[in-house]
Amino acid sequence: MISIVGTYQNGNLKLDKEYISKSPVKVIVTFLEDIQSKSENGLSLADFSFSKSQKNLQNFKGSFANTVIDERRIEL
Protein backbone atom coordinates (compact mmCIF):
# COMPACT_ATOMS: atom_id res chain seq x y z
CA MET A 1 0.00 0.00 0.00
CA ILE A 2 1.30 3.43 -0.97
CA SER A 3 0.12 6.85 0.21
CA ILE A 4 0.31 9.78 -2.19
CA VAL A 5 -0.95 13.25 -1.32
CA GLY A 6 -3.10 15.03 -3.85
CA THR A 7 -5.86 17.56 -4.33
CA TYR A 8 -9.51 16.88 -5.16
CA GLN A 9 -11.47 19.61 -6.90
CA ASN A 10 -14.68 19.53 -8.93
CA GLY A 11 -14.68 15.75 -9.38
CA ASN A 12 -11.01 15.49 -10.34
CA LEU A 13 -8.13 14.11 -8.30
CA LYS A 14 -4.61 15.42 -9.01
CA LEU A 15 -1.78 13.56 -7.32
CA ASP A 16 1.23 15.59 -6.17
CA LYS A 17 3.52 12.77 -7.30
CA GLU A 18 3.23 10.59 -10.40
CA TYR A 19 2.29 6.94 -9.89
CA ILE A 20 2.79 4.59 -12.84
CA SER A 21 0.79 1.37 -13.03
CA LYS A 22 0.34 -1.09 -15.89
CA SER A 23 -3.21 -1.89 -14.83
CA PRO A 24 -6.07 -0.11 -13.04
CA VAL A 25 -5.52 0.27 -9.31
CA LYS A 26 -8.23 0.64 -6.65
CA VAL A 27 -7.74 3.65 -4.38
CA ILE A 28 -9.17 5.02 -1.15
CA VAL A 29 -9.63 8.78 -0.98
CA THR A 30 -9.70 10.42 2.46
CA PHE A 31 -10.74 14.07 2.70
CA LEU A 32 -8.48 15.73 5.28
CA GLU A 33 -10.28 19.07 5.46
CA ASP A 34 -13.74 19.66 6.91
CA ILE A 35 -16.16 19.34 4.02
CA GLN A 36 -19.71 20.51 4.62
CA SER A 37 -21.69 18.21 2.34
CA LYS A 38 -25.16 16.99 3.20
CA SER A 39 -26.09 13.36 2.71
CA GLU A 40 -29.49 12.17 1.47
CA ASN A 41 -30.87 12.15 5.03
CA GLY A 42 -29.72 15.73 5.71
CA LEU A 43 -26.74 14.88 7.94
CA SER A 44 -23.26 16.29 7.47
CA LEU A 45 -19.91 15.43 9.03
CA ALA A 46 -20.32 18.39 11.39
CA ASP A 47 -23.36 16.65 12.92
CA PHE A 48 -20.96 14.10 14.43
CA SER A 49 -18.52 16.49 16.09
CA PHE A 50 -16.67 14.82 18.96
CA SER A 51 -15.62 18.18 20.38
CA LYS A 52 -19.26 19.37 20.41
CA SER A 53 -20.29 16.23 22.35
CA GLN A 54 -17.35 16.67 24.71
CA LYS A 55 -18.41 20.27 25.40
CA ASN A 56 -22.03 19.19 26.04
CA LEU A 57 -20.86 16.60 28.59
CA GLN A 58 -18.30 18.87 30.27
CA ASN A 59 -20.31 19.25 33.49
CA PHE A 60 -21.77 15.72 33.48
CA LYS A 61 -20.59 13.93 36.64
CA GLY A 62 -22.37 10.57 36.30
CA SER A 63 -21.79 7.50 34.18
CA PHE A 64 -22.85 8.02 30.59
CA ALA A 65 -23.35 4.26 30.14
CA ASN A 66 -25.63 4.06 33.20
CA THR A 67 -27.64 7.04 31.98
CA VAL A 68 -28.21 5.37 28.60
CA ILE A 69 -29.20 2.09 30.30
CA ASP A 70 -31.66 3.94 32.56
CA GLU A 71 -33.20 5.72 29.55
CA ARG A 72 -33.62 2.40 27.71
CA ARG A 73 -35.30 0.81 30.75
CA ILE A 74 -37.81 3.66 30.86
CA GLU A 75 -38.63 3.05 27.17
CA LEU A 76 -39.42 -0.63 27.85
Steps between C-alpha positions, in 0.01 A plus 500: 500500500630843403382842618519793260374847587285678247224753452135432417304773326179492297500122455867474404788362704852631429783314669801703615729218387471282190406135551550265205300178481455254214145420606214678679555538873229537766549801727357637823454876517493664844396865524726666758320834518154559645258468211145617560302270272153378586407137451160381376362498856615858568798415723848641453835414656459796736196326653740245651744739666685333787605836642136619503397186694794544736394860569138392564617241755756727668299538822354147499618321816322164466558193288394552141450124455272480806299798378443333162401172670254685726346678199458168316332341804249785511418439131421132568 
